Amino acid sequence: MSIAQPHDQNDSPVEVVPEGPNQKHELLLFDKKRPPRDEENRPVFAVRSEDKVPVCGSKKSGGGYCEQTARYQNGRCRNHGGPSPKGPASPQWRTGVRSKYMPPPKLLLRYQAALNDPELNHHRDSIAMVDSLIGELLEDYEAGAGPGLWKQVQTVYGKIQVAERAGDTKKARELFEELGYVIEQGQRHSNQSERLLRLLAERRKHADSETRRKLSESMVYTVEEAYAFYTAMGLAIRKHVSSEAEQHAILNEIAAIAGDAGATGENRPAPPPRR
């Protein structure tokens, strides 16, 4: 496989690497930022001087450059980044502070802040924002897209016809501009109405989601509430059941049902009595 033809002036090698202890063939290295392409449109970073066969061309840690001819779509071989996972998928990934695969710093900071937000699932902020947009739109809402507007259009159009019959082109032109203004007012009102309906629909979605979230949250016990519940249950059993064997049996069943959650201190099942 060779480099696709024809070359342009930018395809000239930028460095010639001679044979050596770590280099079996003389290589021609090309510009990494603007490499030529082979017939499969893969970038070519280096070729062998003797037969112009493309090779990987990655710099090896022990010295010299990789001469592997089996290359992937990115122009490199298997050992130098061909199928290697990039970014967070790489096993060598650490923090990503200097990685080109991470989003811009400001966007990353916003993402981390949102990720650490304890109220990430709440919809109250979204509802408040939509409410403010609706309020602002209602303040600037223009009425008059009903019969009154059409009557105004009809009136102006009648005046235009009168001016044309009278041969008053200047007056007709002024009335025509007035008609255009009236039509624009109607179009603006129509756009406001459509935007208002979209905002109301968006608010309803957020409100429904917030209602479902609150309902789900109210039906879930916290760890503290579960501890308090099982502790109180254990104390009630010890108070009203005099037999230690029966206490032990009941508390054991409760612990089994609860998965021993919160069964500490006074409400922990007592060991079976010795016989």
C-alpha positions in Angstrom: 0.0 0.0 0.0 1.4 3.4 -0.9 0.4 7.0 -0.4 -2.5 8.2 -2.6 -1.4 10.1 -5.7 -0.8 12.8 -6.7 1.1 14.6 -3.9 1.0 18.3 -3.4 3.8 20.5 -2.1 2.6 20.0 1.5 3.3 16.2 1.2 7.1 16.6 1.2 8.7 14.9 4.2 9.7 17.0 7.2 12.4 14.6 8.5 14.4 11.7 7.3 15.2 9.0 9.9 18.2 6.9 8.8 18.7 3.2 9.6 20.1 2.5 13.1 20.2 0.2 16.1 16.4 0.8 16.7 15.5 1.5 13.0 15.6 -1.3 10.4 14.6 1.0 7.5 15.2 4.6 6.6 11.9 6.4 7.1 10.4 9.7 5.8 8.3 11.5 8.4 5.5 13.9 7.4 3.9 16.8 9.3 1.6 15.3 12.0 -0.9 18.2 11.6 -1.2 18.0 7.8 -0.2 14.5 6.8 -0.8 13.1 3.3 -3.5 10.4 2.8 -3.4 7.0 1.3 -6.0 5.5 -1.1 -8.2 4.5 1.9 -8.1 8.2 3.1 -6.0 7.3 6.2 -3.4 9.8 7.3 0.2 8.7 6.5 2.7 9.9 9.1 5.7 8.0 7.7 6.8 5.8 4.8 9.8 3.6 4.1 12.3 5.3 1.8 13.0 2.2 -0.3 9.4 1.3 -1.3 7.2 4.2 0.0 5.1 1.8 2.0 3.2 3.7 4.8 4.1 2.8 8.4 2.8 3.8 11.8 5.6 6.3 12.4 5.0 6.7 16.2 8.0 7.5 18.3 9.1 4.5 20.4 10.1 4.8 24.0 13.4 3.0 23.4 14.3 5.2 20.5 13.5 5.2 16.8 10.1 5.1 15.1 7.5 2.4 14.7 7.7 0.6 11.3 4.4 -1.4 11.7 2.6 -1.5 8.3 -0.7 -2.7 9.7 -2.5 0.6 10.4 -6.0 1.6 11.5 -8.2 4.3 10.2 -6.3 6.9 12.2 -3.0 6.0 10.6 -1.5 4.4 13.6 -0.9 0.7 14.5 -2.5 -1.4 17.2 0.3 -0.6 19.8 0.3 3.2 19.2 -3.3 4.3 19.4 -5.2 2.4 16.7 -8.1 0.8 18.6 -7.1 2.2 22.0 -10.0 3.8 24.0 -9.8 7.5 24.3 -10.7 9.9 27.1 -12.5 8.6 30.1 -12.8 5.2 28.5 -9.0 4.7 28.7 -7.7 2.6 31.6 -4.9 5.2 32.0 -7.5 8.0 32.6 -7.0 10.0 35.8 -8.4 13.5 36.3 -8.7 14.7 32.7 -7.6 18.2 33.7 -5.4 18.6 30.6 -7.2 16.2 28.4 -8.5 17.3 25.0 -11.4 15.0 25.4 -12.8 17.0 28.3 -15.3 19.9 27.8 -14.1 23.5 28.2 -13.2 24.5 31.7 -16.3 26.7 32.3 -18.6 24.0 31.0 -16.8 21.4 33.1 -17.2 23.6 36.3 -21.0 24.0 35.5 -21.3 20.2 35.0 -19.5 19.4 38.3 -21.6 22.0 40.1 -24.8 20.5 38.7 -23.6 16.9 39.5 -23.0 17.8 43.1 -26.3 19.7 43.5 -28.4 17.9 46.1 -31.5 19.2 44.5 -30.6 18.1 41.0 -33.9 16.3 40.5 -36.0 19.2 41.7 -38.1 21.1 39.1 -38.8 24.2 41.2 -36.1 26.3 39.5 -37.4 25.4 36.1 -41.0 26.2 37.1 -39.9 29.6 38.5 -38.0 30.4 35.3 -40.9 29.5 33.1 -43.2 31.6 35.4 -41.0 34.6 35.0 -41.0 34.2 31.2 -44.8 33.9 31.2 -45.2 37.0 33.4 -42.9 39.0 31.1 -44.8 37.9 28.0 -48.1 38.7 29.6 -46.9 42.2 30.4 -46.1 42.9 26.8 -49.0 40.9 25.4 -50.8 42.9 22.7 -54.5 42.4 22.3 -56.5 43.0 19.2 -56.1 39.9 17.0 -59.8 39.3 16.9 -62.7 40.9 14.9 -61.4 44.4 15.7 -58.2 43.8 13.8 -60.0 42.5 10.7 -62.3 45.4 10.8 -59.3 47.7 10.9 -57.8 45.9 7.9 -61.0 46.3 6.0 -61.2 50.0 6.8 -57.7 50.7 5.6 -58.1 48.6 2.5 -61.3 50.6 1.6 -59.4 53.9 2.0 -56.7 52.6 -0.4 -59.3 51.8 -3.0 -60.8 55.3 -2.7 -57.3 56.9 -3.0 -56.6 54.8 -6.1 -59.8 55.8 -7.8 -59.1 59.4 -7.0 -55.6 59.0 -8.5 -54.0 60.1 -5.3 -50.9 57.8 -5.4 -49.2 59.5 -2.5 -52.2 58.9 -0.2 -52.6 55.3 -1.5 -48.9 54.6 -0.7 -49.3 56.0 2.9 -52.4 53.9 3.4 -50.6 50.8 2.0 -47.8 51.2 4.6 -50.5 51.6 7.3 -52.1 48.3 6.1 -48.7 46.6 6.4 -48.3 47.9 9.9 -51.7 46.5 10.9 -50.9 43.1 9.5 -47.5 43.1 11.4 -49.4 43.8 14.6 -51.6 40.8 14.0 -48.6 38.6 13.2 -46.8 39.8 16.4 -49.9 38.9 18.4 -50.0 35.5 16.8 -46.4 34.8 17.7 -46.9 35.9 21.2 -49.9 33.5 21.6 -47.9 30.6 20.2 -45.0 31.3 22.6 -47.3 31.7 25.5 -49.0 28.3 24.8 -45.6 26.6 24.5 -44.5 28.1 27.9 -47.7 27.0 29.6 -47.2 23.5 28.2 -43.6 23.4 29.4 -44.7 24.6 32.9 -47.3 21.9 33.1 -44.7 19.2 32.4 -42.3 20.5 35.0 -45.2 20.9 37.6 -46.3 17.3 36.9 -42.7 16.0 37.3 -42.3 17.9 40.5 -45.6 16.6 41.9 -44.5 13.0 41.1 -41.1 13.6 42.7 -42.6 14.9 45.9 -45.1 12.0 46.0 -42.3 9.5 45.5 -40.1 11.2 48.1 -42.9 11.3 50.7 -43.4 7.5 50.3 -39.7 6.7 51.1 -38.4 6.3 54.6 -35.1 7.9 55.5 -32.5 5.8 57.3 -33.1 7.8 60.5 -36.9 7.2 60.2 -36.3 3.5 59.8 -34.1 3.3 62.8 -36.6 5.2 64.9 -39.4 3.0 63.8 -37.7 -0.3 64.5 -36.3 1.0 67.8 -39.8 2.0 69.0 -41.2 -1.4 67.8 -38.5 -3.2 69.8 -39.3 -1.2 72.9 -43.0 -1.8 72.6 -42.5 -5.6 72.3 -40.2 -5.7 75.4 -42.8 -3.7 77.3 -45.9 -5.7 76.5 -44.5 -9.2 76.0 -43.3 -10.7 79.3 -41.7 -13.9 78.0 -38.1 -13.5 76.9 -38.4 -16.4 74.5 -41.5 -14.8 72.8 -39.6 -11.4 72.7 -36.7 -13.1 71.1 -38.9 -14.9 68.5 -40.8 -11.7 67.6 -37.7 -9.6 67.3 -35.9 -12.2 65.2 -38.8 -12.2 62.8 -38.8 -8.4 62.6 -35.1 -8.4 62.0 -35.5 -10.9 59.2 -38.3 -8.8 57.6 -36.3 -5.6 57.9 -33.0 -7.2 56.9 -31.6 -6.3 60.4 -31.9 -2.6 59.4 -31.6 -0.5 62.5 -31.7 -3.4 64.9 -29.2 -1.9 67.4 -29.2 -1.3 71.1 -32.5 -2.0 72.8 -34.3 -3.4 69.7 -31.6 -5.9 68.7 -32.8 -9.5 69.1 -31.5 -11.1 72.2 -29.5 -14.3 71.9 -31.5 -17.5 72.4 -31.8 -18.6 76.1 -29.5 -21.3 77.2 -31.1 -24.6 78.1 
